[in-house]
Amino acid sequence: MQSSLNSGARLSQNGIDMTIARNEPKPSFPAGLLEGWPLLGLLSSGLVLGALAALATSSGGSDGIRLVIRITARTSLVLFCLAFTASALFLACPSIWTRWQRRNRRYLGLSFALSHGLHGLAIIALASTAPTLFKQLSNTGTLISGGLAYLFILAMAATSFDRTAAMIGPKAWRWLHLCGAYYIWLSFMVTFGKRAVMDPFYWPFITVLIAVLALRLCLPRKPLNAATATAGS
């Protein structure tokens, strides 16, 4: 299992980086709730409470559900970009922040999965409570492409743990996280791109998506072995 996990760590810069460098020392900042599973719990609580607050403060009905859909789409984008660029940013600029980001990429990735899970639940709620409106806002192509993105998210989240990563092996893990990460990026690009054509508010989101892709593609590849994992500590 250890050899498989180490191989996954070396290859993780090509995927969404939901795994974590096992041997990297943890500096004193940030500490407490901003590390590991407590970080995931904090982010998860914030996401759930934020969705409930959006429903409570809106006019209710389909308007409230659509507000939750918009909010979770944006939180998902932020969390995805943090996980997507964790290794690349560390290679480009080793710092306290990028060390923390890479060290917690598994939990950022799982938080993204939860955020998009809430997003999916809100979409299902809209389809159930306002089917006519839902048909106006979606089409078969969108449902198929979105469904494939969710399959990738589920598979990547399920293989974010040592045991499941070792079960599928480093090669399968690499291809799953590589293909899944770039497909999810493309899904965000298409979704936000459609809105950016009609509303300049979405242009910054497109800029961020292009920037994170450029960061991933332009940086030279370097294996994340034990030496590089401890070099920035």
matplotlib code that plots the C-alpha trace (Angstrom):
import matplotlib.pyplot as plt

x = [0.0, 2.8, 4.5, 1.1, 0.5, 3.9, 3.4, 0.0, 1.8, 4.3, 1.6, -0.8, 0.3, -1.5, -4.9, -7.1, -4.7, -7.2, -4.4, -1.9, 1.9, 2.2, 5.7, 5.5, 6.0, 3.3, 4.4, 2.7, 0.6, -2.2, -3.1, -6.2, -9.3, -7.4, -5.7, -6.8, -10.1, -11.0, -10.6, -13.0, -15.5, -15.2, -15.7, -18.5, -20.4, -19.9, -21.2, -24.3, -25.1, -24.6, -27.1, -29.6, -29.1, -29.7, -33.0, -34.0, -33.2, -34.7, -38.3, -38.5, -39.7, -37.8, -36.0, -34.4, -33.4, -31.8, -29.9, -28.5, -27.5, -25.7, -23.9, -22.7, -21.6, -19.2, -18.0, -17.4, -15.3, -13.1, -12.5, -11.9, -9.3, -7.5, -7.3, -6.5, -3.5, -2.1, 1.0, 1.6, 1.5, 3.9, 6.3, 6.0, 6.2, 7.0, 5.5, 3.5, 0.3, 1.2, 2.6, -0.6, -2.6, -0.7, -0.7, -4.5, -5.4, -7.2, -9.5, -10.0, -10.9, -13.4, -14.9, -15.3, -17.1, -19.4, -20.1, -21.0, -23.1, -25.2, -25.3, -26.6, -29.2, -30.4, -30.7, -32.8, -35.0, -35.6, -36.5, -38.9, -40.6, -40.6, -40.3, -41.5, -38.8, -36.2, -36.9, -36.6, -33.2, -31.7, -31.5, -30.5, -26.9, -26.5, -27.9, -25.6, -22.4, -23.3, -24.0, -20.6, -18.9, -20.7, -19.5, -15.9, -16.4, -17.8, -15.0, -12.3, -13.7, -14.0, -10.3, -9.0, -8.1, -5.0, -6.9, -9.1, -6.2, -4.1, -7.0, -7.1, -3.4, -1.3, -1.8, -5.6, -5.5, -3.4, -5.7, -8.9, -7.7, -6.1, -9.1, -11.5, -9.8, -9.6, -13.2, -14.4, -12.4, -14.0, -17.5, -16.9, -15.6, -18.6, -21.1, -19.6, -18.8, -22.4, -23.3, -20.3, -21.6, -24.8, -23.4, -20.0, -20.3, -19.0, -15.9, -13.7, -14.6, -13.5, -10.3, -9.6, -10.3, -8.0, -5.3, -5.4, -5.2, -2.3, -0.6, -1.0, 0.1, 3.0, 4.9, 7.6, 6.7, 8.7, 8.1, 6.8, 9.1, 10.1, 12.9, 10.6, 7.9, 10.2, 12.2, 9.7, 9.3]
y = [0.0, 2.4, 2.0, 2.6, 5.7, 7.1, 6.6, 8.4, 11.3, 11.6, 11.7, 13.9, 17.1, 15.8, 15.4, 17.3, 16.5, 15.0, 12.9, 14.3, 14.1, 11.7, 12.6, 16.4, 18.1, 20.5, 24.0, 25.9, 28.0, 27.6, 25.3, 23.9, 24.1, 25.0, 21.6, 18.2, 16.7, 19.7, 21.9, 19.7, 19.8, 23.6, 24.0, 21.5, 23.2, 26.6, 25.2, 23.6, 26.7, 29.0, 27.0, 27.0, 30.7, 31.4, 29.5, 31.3, 34.8, 34.4, 34.6, 30.8, 28.5, 28.3, 31.6, 30.3, 27.1, 28.9, 31.1, 28.0, 26.7, 30.0, 30.1, 26.5, 26.8, 29.6, 27.9, 24.8, 26.8, 28.3, 24.9, 23.2, 25.8, 25.5, 21.7, 21.8, 24.1, 22.8, 21.2, 23.7, 26.7, 25.1, 24.4, 28.0, 29.7, 27.7, 29.6, 29.2, 29.5, 27.1, 24.5, 24.7, 24.4, 21.4, 19.7, 20.0, 19.4, 16.1, 18.1, 20.9, 18.4, 16.6, 20.0, 20.7, 17.4, 18.3, 21.7, 20.3, 17.6, 20.4, 22.0, 18.8, 18.4, 22.0, 21.1, 18.0, 20.1, 22.7, 19.9, 18.4, 21.6, 23.6, 21.1, 23.6, 26.1, 23.4, 22.3, 25.9, 26.2, 22.9, 20.5, 16.9, 17.7, 19.7, 16.9, 14.2, 16.3, 17.4, 13.8, 12.7, 15.4, 14.1, 10.5, 11.8, 13.7, 10.7, 8.4, 10.9, 11.5, 7.8, 7.2, 10.1, 7.7, 5.5, 2.2, 2.9, 4.6, 1.5, -0.8, 0.7, 1.1, 4.2, 4.0, 3.9, 6.5, 8.8, 8.5, 8.9, 12.1, 13.5, 13.0, 13.9, 17.1, 18.4, 17.3, 19.2, 22.2, 22.1, 21.7, 24.9, 26.7, 25.8, 26.6, 30.0, 30.8, 30.6, 33.1, 35.3, 35.9, 37.5, 39.0, 40.6, 39.6, 36.2, 37.4, 37.3, 33.6, 32.9, 34.7, 32.6, 29.4, 30.3, 31.3, 28.0, 26.0, 28.1, 27.5, 23.8, 23.5, 25.9, 24.8, 22.2, 18.8, 17.7, 14.4, 15.0, 12.6, 12.7, 15.2, 17.8, 17.2, 18.3, 20.9, 23.7, 22.9]
z = [0.0, 0.9, -2.5, -4.3, -2.2, -2.9, -6.6, -6.3, -4.5, -7.3, -9.9, -7.9, -9.6, -12.7, -11.0, -8.7, -5.8, -3.3, -1.7, 0.8, 1.2, 4.1, 5.3, 5.0, 8.4, 9.4, 10.3, 13.1, 10.8, 10.1, 13.0, 14.8, 12.7, 9.6, 9.2, 8.0, 9.1, 11.3, 8.2, 6.3, 9.1, 9.3, 5.5, 5.5, 8.3, 6.6, 3.3, 4.8, 7.0, 4.1, 1.9, 4.8, 5.3, 1.6, 1.8, 5.0, 3.8, 0.3, -0.7, -0.7, -3.4, -6.6, -6.0, -2.9, -4.5, -7.4, -5.0, -3.4, -6.8, -7.6, -4.3, -4.3, -7.9, -6.8, -3.6, -5.7, -8.2, -5.4, -3.7, -7.0, -8.0, -4.6, -5.0, -8.7, -8.3, -5.0, -6.3, -9.2, -6.9, -4.5, -7.3, -8.6, -5.2, -2.1, 0.9, 4.1, 2.1, -0.7, 1.7, 3.6, 0.4, -0.8, 2.6, 2.8, -0.8, 0.1, 2.4, -0.1, -2.7, -0.4, 0.5, -3.2, -3.6, -0.7, -2.1, -5.5, -3.8, -2.2, -5.7, -7.1, -4.4, -5.1, -8.8, -7.9, -5.6, -8.4, -10.8, -8.3, -7.2, -10.4, -13.3, -16.0, -15.0, -14.8, -18.3, -19.5, -17.8, -18.8, -21.7, -22.3, -23.2, -20.0, -17.9, -19.6, -19.3, -15.8, -14.8, -16.1, -14.0, -10.9, -11.7, -11.8, -8.6, -6.8, -8.1, -7.2, -3.7, -3.1, -4.1, -1.9, 0.9, 1.3, 1.2, -1.9, -3.7, -3.2, -4.3, -7.8, -8.2, -9.0, -12.8, -12.6, -9.8, -12.0, -15.0, -13.0, -11.3, -14.4, -16.7, -13.9, -13.0, -16.5, -17.3, -14.2, -15.3, -18.7, -17.1, -15.1, -18.2, -20.3, -17.5, -16.5, -20.2, -21.2, -18.5, -19.2, -22.7, -21.3, -18.0, -17.4, -13.8, -14.8, -16.6, -13.5, -13.1, -16.6, -16.0, -12.9, -14.8, -17.6, -15.1, -13.2, -16.4, -17.6, -14.2, -14.5, -18.1, -18.1, -15.1, -15.6, -14.2, -11.2, -9.2, -5.7, -3.9, -0.2, -1.0, -2.6, 0.0, 2.8, 0.9, 1.7, 5.3]

ax = plt.figure().add_subplot(projection="3d")
ax.plot(x, y, z, "-o")
ax.set_aspect("equal")
plt.show()
